[in-house]
Structure formats: C-alpha cells, structure tokens
Amino acid sequence: MRRTAWLFGLLCCLAAPPLAVNFADDLVNPPELGILEQEIARVPKGRAVVMPFSEETRGHGSHTIASLWKQLLAELLAASDKRSG
C-alpha cells in the first residue's frame, strides 16, 4: 500500500474541487518529478497548477506568500459559489 493511500481515500470524497498549487522553484517538491500531476489525475475534479519561477517566488516557502496564489483562490471560490448558488 502506498503511503499516500489514506490521503487519496479522503480526497476522492470531497464535494469541492481540490486545487493543488506548486511552484517551479520548489526544491522540496520539485515539479520535474511530475508527482503532482500524476496524483491529482486520480482525484475527481482535481486540478494542479505549477506557478512559474519569478522574482517573487521563494521555492518551497512560496506557499506562504498569498499574493502569488490569491487569484487562483479567488477563481476557485467564484466557481464554487456558482455551483452552490
């Protein structure tokens, strides 16, 4: 059994469409490995985005800089609002 099997078991049951965000300069979860795309394909309604390298990104720590991904969150919330309304 894969060590992430428990997580997949939870993700496949979500009503909201999951959004996974990674950064091109992330050395902890390097996008070159393709793990994000491979795993999100197994999640119903899941979507993965790899944010490009920029002067604002800070590798793995980029997830703490909301200005980098706030537009993605706004789009996700808007889409979710349309589905529930």
Backbone hydrogen bonds, N-H to C=O, Kabsch-Sander energy under -0.5 kcal/mol:
donor,donor_aa,acceptor,acceptor_aa,energy
5,A,2,R,-1.7
8,F,4,T,-2.1
9,G,5,A,-2.1
10,L,6,W,-1.1
10,L,7,L,-0.5
11,L,7,L,-2.7
12,C,8,F,-2.3
13,C,10,L,-1.3
14,L,11,L,-1.3
20,A,47,R,-2.9
21,V,19,L,-0.5
22,N,49,V,-2.6
24,A,51,M,-3.0
26,D,23,F,-2.1
27,L,25,D,-0.7
33,L,30,P,-1.7
34,G,31,P,-1.6
38,Q,34,G,-2.1
39,E,35,I,-2.7
40,I,36,L,-2.6
41,A,37,E,-1.2
42,R,39,E,-1.3
43,V,40,I,-1.4
46,G,43,V,-2.4
47,R,18,P,-1.8
49,V,20,A,-2.6
51,M,22,N,-3.3
51,M,49,V,-0.7
61,G,58,R,-1.5
62,S,59,G,-2.0
63,H,60,H,-1.0
64,T,61,G,-1.9
65,I,62,S,-2.0
66,A,64,T,-0.9
68,L,65,I,-2.1
69,W,65,I,-0.5
69,W,66,A,-1.0
70,K,66,A,-1.8
73,L,69,W,-1.9
74,A,70,K,-2.6
75,E,71,Q,-2.3
76,L,72,L,-2.2
77,L,73,L,-2.8
78,A,74,A,-2.4
79,A,75,E,-2.4
80,S,76,L,-2.3
81,D,77,L,-2.4
82,K,78,A,-1.9
83,R,79,A,-1.7
84,S,80,S,-1.9
85,G,81,D,-1.6
